[in-house]
Amino acid sequence: MNRAPSSHELELNLRIFGKKKLLPFTVYTKPDYVVNWHHESIGNLMEQWLDPLSGIDKLIITAPPQTGKSELTVRRAIAFLLAIRPESKVGLSSYNATYAKKFAREVQRIIKSSRFQNL
């Protein structure tokens, strides 16, 4: 007889996969995040780009506004990188200083969150 996993089991699974994959990391650190098919594609590309052995030096992702690019490629990917390789040095830039500062503060907020610390 199959039973539904408990909330504790779901939490543990999210923590385990959140340490290995960008999308589960995003869902764990931002529980209200709604995943769509294009987020999976972006997440897979970002994971390849973050892998130093992949050989991908540069990556350009284009998508319409308000589709979750910044959430995955800036906020969560940088926090994820610092979770899996804490010795990494990260520089964040944007087309305007206001956005760069905003993104940096948001990444710091993620890193200081209890969910990030749980990982």
Secondary structure, 3 states (H helix, E strand, C coil): CCCCCCHHHHHHHHHHHHCCCHHHHHHHHCCCCCCCHHHHHHHHHHHHHHCCCCCCCCCCCCCCCCCCHHHHHHHHHHHHHHHHCCCCCCCCCCCCHHHHHHHHHHHHHHHHCHHHHHC
